[in-house]
């Protein structure tokens, strides 16, 4: 099917740290919208989508439902030009707005969004993506669309019956305990995510923050991406850095509370969109800066020796070896080395 999508950028939207399971395939993407498997590609101002047909309904009805589901998921009804016009008129925000043209806030299923962001604590986008895909493959249901396969996000009931060790196999670490606890509250009905849609902002945030593994940042992410509270302004490491460097450059110390108060008033009723534009712009700019640096200096400072971690089969600890040299001999100490009579400690960056 073809869906009109003016003022929309599919790739920016799916790469902006809102959702983490869509996989790039050729010129398009394959993923799930709830339990609907979708293969989608953008051609100018049109989305070309393929979905799996249900067996109990007519093809015409399936197409109508899928059309509405896809349009709603990508928020094609949001007046994006008006939203962007409401942003503060400052150089930082203007640059982010121009860079992120067509990026929209996705309407995500509530449990999927909550669970994913519980897993996001202290994780980078690439790591969150790995966790999301592992949860889907291990606990979700397999769906096929055309020649491609996608997996649903596991229901709360499914994760509520899992063990902490089961979830740790999906690279959740300490987050496994929080995810199971929240899944049990949701599956039992004690946390009625759908009913919470009617709550005022303050009450909704309070309900979310009472769930295991949900702090202020995760609560605001869920409010923004699942409950369409477009004023919600999640502050993570990227946004904190942008706010401090660009809006408070002369302040050596600024509290988290001050940043929240500033963001809630300065960025206005569509602060969530402003936050997403600032976040995506900062992250992509940083990525390009790293790539440019690696290209210009060969991957590191000119006088710095490059090292790599080599994990031998069956060995619990990695060997450290300089690129281009042979592996250390058996029995060699790991994590230290000798060079010109001086002891050198080698450590891998966190993560």
Secondary structure, DSSP 8 states (H G I E B T S, - for coil): -EEE-TT--HHHHHTSSS----EEETTEEEEEETTEEEEEEEETTEEEEEE---SSS-HHHHHHHHHHHHHHHTTTTS-HHHHHHTS--SHHHHHHHHHTTT-------HHHHHHHHHTTTT--HHHHHHHHHHHHHHHS-EEEETTEEEE----HHHHHTS-HHHHHTTT-TTHHHHHHHHHHHHHHTSS-TTGGGGS-HHHHHHHHHTSTT--HHHHHHHHHHTS--TT-----HHHHHHIIIII-TT-S---HHHHHHHHHHHSGGGHHHHHHHHHHHHHHHHHHHHHHHHHHHTTS-TT---EEEE--TT-SS-EEEETTS----TT--SSEEEETTEEEE------
